[in-house]
Amino acid sequence: MRLLYRERHQLPVSGSESFIGKPAEAVFDFKTEGEVWFEGERWKAVSLVPVNRGDQLRVIGRRGLILEVESWDQQA
C-alpha cells in the first residue's frame, strides 16, 4: 500500500512536466525571446518580462523546443 501511495505522489522524472520549477540561466539580454542554459544545454526561451544576461530564471512551461521562463524571484 505504501509503495502505491509513493508512486502516485512522486514528481515527474521525464517529459515536459519534469522541467517545471527548475532553474535556468540567461545566455544574453533579451526582451521576449532569447536563449538560456538549462540542465547543461542551450535552449530557446520566451519571457513576459525583459531578461538580462546571467539572470537566474525558473522554467514555468514548455512549448515544443521552447522554454517559458520567469525571473527566479517571481512567485511560482
N, C-alpha and C positions, 0 to 999 in steps of 0.2 A: 504494500500500500504506500509506504514512504517513497519508494522508487518511482511509482506512478506520479505521485504529487510533485516530486522533484523534477521529473522530466517535463511535466506540463507547465512548470513555472520558471524554467530556465530562460535566459535571454537567448535570442537567435545567435547562432555561430556562423551562419552563411547567408548569402543573399543580401539584398538591399537593406533589410531591417537591421542587419548586424552593423551597418555603417552609422546609424543614428546615434548622436550623442558623442561620437568620437572626435578627437582633436585633429585639426589640420592647420597648416601654416601658409600664409600668402606668399607666393613666389615674387610678385611685384605689385605695385599700386594698381588698383582698378576700381571703376565706378560701379559697374553692374556685372560685367563678365571678365574673368581672368583665369589664373591658374593657381593651384595650391599643391603643397606636398601633403599627401595622405598615405599613411602606412608605407612609407618608403617609395611611393610612386607619385609622379606628377599627373594631376587631374585637372580638367577644365572645371570651372566653378562659376556659380552665379550668386549674387548677394543683393539684397534690397537696399543696402547702405554702402557707401564707399569704403574700400578696404586699402590699407597701407601695407607695403612690403614688410614681411616679418610678423604681421598681426597673427595672434593666436585665434583660431576660429573653431566653431563647432559645426559638425555636419548635421543638418536638420532634414535632409531628404536627398533623393537621387532620381534623376530622370535620364535613363539610359547611361551614357558615359559622362554625364554632367552632375556634379555635386551641388546641392543647395547648401549654402553656409550662412552663418551669422557670427557676430562677434562672440568670443568666449564669455565675455562679461554680461551679455544679454541673458534674460531669463529663458530657460528651456521650455 
